[in-house]
Amino acid sequence: MSKAKLLALFLLLLPYSLAHAATTIDDLIRQNELQVSIEVVNDRPVIVGQEVTIKLRIATSTWFKGSVTFTLPEIDNAIVIQRSNFGLNSSEHLNGKRWTVHEKEFSIFPQQATNYMVPEFEVSMKIHVIGQGDIEGIILTNPIVFSALVPKQLQNSLDENSQWWAANHLAIKQAWDKDLTQLLPGDAVTRTITIEADGLLAMMLPEINHNTIHGLPHYLSTPELIDNNNRGNKLATRIQKFTYIVEQQGKVVIPKIKLAWWDNNAQTLKHAQLDSQPIAIGSLTVGQQFQLYITKT
């Protein structure tokens, strides 16, 4: 084809190209050069208190410039949190076209048995278009809905005032800093209780306490709350320390701790428990009693 004919063809197609050149994010969506979707990842009925993962997926036929950002939506009777600001980048081929894909997630913890709607929210991005440069803009996601329920087993096994937690795993353990068989009046002993749960937030784990035991008063330290989100493992940890002051000789019993939790994987009610702890406190010799008296005065 001669140069004259190529020039004529170029001039003929120029108005069409200019008319169809994308100048906004909405143009890219209309021309199927940008796709945005949002979905609920959970593949089972959602239980009250269970983590619901919402996935935001943006795909472009070119590439992204900079990061994709969004503001978390506000949802009544739910905790909404983004565990990580980082997203997942990938690429795929569809219908002969290569797509660059960016995915981000956030979590919703429903607190009531009801229907929930994730409202539309703004997503900001910058897309590079070959031959045109960067196009920056904001899009609105589509609303999506899901429901949260209380399983019949929980309804039948626990009363309405009972606390329980929906998790993939939940465990409780304890450690003492002294031998409980050697305690004497005047001693102080520290008990560390650790609760770990997969699929919860540390702030959602319960404070453990019990009534004052005669002759063995205690106080609590400020708990340590840890959320670890590493390669899909979402482990929440609450570490709580009790300090017991041994005041007198005798036998005491520290009450058991029993936590009810719903196993999201096995779909059943389970319990995590620390058994009651009997402690026999020995007596002081006359010299030890005098030394304790001197210390207190």
Protein Blocks (a to p, Z undefined) as FASTA:
>chain_A
ZZklmmmmmmmmmmmmmmmpcfbfklmmmnopaccddddfblcdcdehiacddddddddf
bbcehjddddddddehiacddfbfbdcdddddeehiacdddddddddddfbdcddddddd
ddddddddehiapaddddddddddddddddfklmmmpcfkbccdddfbdcdddddfbdfk
lgcehiacddddddddehiafklpccddddddehiacdddddddddddeehiacdddddd
dddddfbgcdddddddddddddfklopacdddddddddddddddfklmmmmmmmmZZ
